[in-house]
Amino acid sequence: AMARPDDIIFAAELPKTRSGKIMRRLLRDVAEGRALGDTTTLADPAVVDSLKEQYGDEE
């Protein structure tokens, strides 16, 4: 059996830490509608807001 994603959403930017690592936990939280938790290490918090808005529009 092959794993397939339910949705694919293209984004201009991904949430990254100040050191440039992608914050996969935040992507999961947005997709599952959970509270975001600690976002103090985000380089640009506006990226998460944009993703939440875009993901909400896709559903």
C-alpha positions as protocol buffer text, in pm:
chain_id: "A"
residue {
  index: 1
  type: ALA
  ca { x: 0 y: 0 z: 0 }
}
residue {
  index: 2
  type: MET
  ca { x: 118 y: 348 z: -80 }
}
residue {
  index: 3
  type: ALA
  ca { x: 68 y: 651 z: 139 }
}
residue {
  index: 4
  type: ARG
  ca { x: -100 y: 945 z: -31 }
}
residue {
  index: 5
  type: PRO
  ca { x: -170 y: 1290 z: 110 }
}
residue {
  index: 6
  type: ASP
  ca { x: -532 y: 1399 z: 136 }
}
residue {
  index: 7
  type: ASP
  ca { x: -451 y: 1753 z: 26 }
}
residue {
  index: 8
  type: ILE
  ca { x: -165 y: 1933 z: -144 }
}
residue {
  index: 9
  type: ILE
  ca { x: -151 y: 2305 z: -90 }
}
residue {
  index: 10
  type: PHE
  ca { x: 112 y: 2523 z: -253 }
}
residue {
  index: 11
  type: ALA
  ca { x: 252 y: 2805 z: -41 }
}
residue {
  index: 12
  type: ALA
  ca { x: 486 y: 3092 z: -118 }
}
residue {
  index: 13
  type: GLU
  ca { x: 671 y: 3044 z: 213 }
}
residue {
  index: 14
  type: LEU
  ca { x: 702 y: 2787 z: 490 }
}
residue {
  index: 15
  type: PRO
  ca { x: 734 y: 2860 z: 862 }
}
residue {
  index: 16
  type: LYS
  ca { x: 1105 y: 2859 z: 943 }
}
residue {
  index: 17
  type: THR
  ca { x: 1314 y: 2917 z: 1250 }
}
residue {
  index: 18
  type: ARG
  ca { x: 1566 y: 3198 z: 1261 }
}
residue {
  index: 19
  type: SER
  ca { x: 1832 y: 2940 z: 1170 }
}
residue {
  index: 20
  type: GLY
  ca { x: 1637 y: 2838 z: 857 }
}
residue {
  index: 21
  type: LYS
  ca { x: 1489 y: 2505 z: 964 }
}
residue {
  index: 22
  type: ILE
  ca { x: 1132 y: 2430 z: 850 }
}
residue {
  index: 23
  type: MET
  ca { x: 893 y: 2398 z: 1146 }
}
residue {
  index: 24
  type: ARG
  ca { x: 704 y: 2084 z: 1042 }
}
residue {
  index: 25
  type: ARG
  ca { x: 514 y: 2075 z: 1372 }
}
residue {
  index: 26
  type: LEU
  ca { x: 345 y: 2405 z: 1284 }
}
residue {
  index: 27
  type: LEU
  ca { x: 248 y: 2272 z: 941 }
}
residue {
  index: 28
  type: ARG
  ca { x: 87 y: 1969 z: 1110 }
}
residue {
  index: 29
  type: ASP
  ca { x: -90 y: 2190 z: 1364 }
}
residue {
  index: 30
  type: VAL
  ca { x: -237 y: 2413 z: 1092 }
}
residue {
  index: 31
  type: ALA
  ca { x: -352 y: 2112 z: 888 }
}
residue {
  index: 32
  type: GLU
  ca { x: -513 y: 1945 z: 1190 }
}
residue {
  index: 33
  type: GLY
  ca { x: -667 y: 2264 z: 1330 }
}
residue {
  index: 34
  type: ARG
  ca { x: -475 y: 2246 z: 1658 }
}
residue {
  index: 35
  type: ALA
  ca { x: -337 y: 2528 z: 1871 }
}
residue {
  index: 36
  type: LEU
  ca { x: 7 y: 2630 z: 1750 }
}
residue {
  index: 37
  type: GLY
  ca { x: 193 y: 2619 z: 2079 }
}
residue {
  index: 38
  type: ASP
  ca { x: 539 y: 2776 z: 2101 }
}
residue {
  index: 39
  type: THR
  ca { x: 614 y: 3004 z: 1805 }
}
residue {
  index: 40
  type: THR
  ca { x: 888 y: 3215 z: 1965 }
}
residue {
  index: 41
  type: THR
  ca { x: 1157 y: 3081 z: 1731 }
}
residue {
  index: 42
  type: LEU
  ca { x: 969 y: 3171 z: 1412 }
}
residue {
  index: 43
  type: ALA
  ca { x: 1158 y: 3401 z: 1176 }
}
residue {
  index: 44
  type: ASP
  ca { x: 833 y: 3548 z: 1034 }
}
residue {
  index: 45
  type: PRO
  ca { x: 509 y: 3482 z: 1227 }
}
residue {
  index: 46
  type: ALA
  ca { x: 301 y: 3624 z: 939 }
}
residue {
  index: 47
  type: VAL
  ca { x: 381 y: 3310 z: 737 }
}
residue {
  index: 48
  type: VAL
  ca { x: 173 y: 3096 z: 976 }
}
residue {
  index: 49
  type: ASP
  ca { x: -122 y: 3334 z: 954 }
}
residue {
  index: 50
  type: SER
  ca { x: -102 y: 3318 z: 576 }
}
residue {
  index: 51
  type: LEU
  ca { x: -94 y: 2937 z: 581 }
}
residue {
  index: 52
  type: LYS
  ca { x: -393 y: 2917 z: 816 }
}
residue {
  index: 53
  type: GLU
  ca { x: -591 y: 3151 z: 592 }
}
residue {
  index: 54
  type: GLN
  ca { x: -492 y: 2963 z: 277 }
}
residue {
  index: 55
  type: TYR
  ca { x: -564 y: 2620 z: 430 }
}
residue {
  index: 56
  type: GLY
  ca { x: -905 y: 2740 z: 551 }
}
residue {
  index: 57
  type: ASP
  ca { x: -988 y: 2859 z: 198 }
}
residue {
  index: 58
  type: GLU
  ca { x: -896 y: 2519 z: 51 }
}
residue {
  index: 59
  type: GLU
  ca { x: -1126 y: 2317 z: 278 }
}
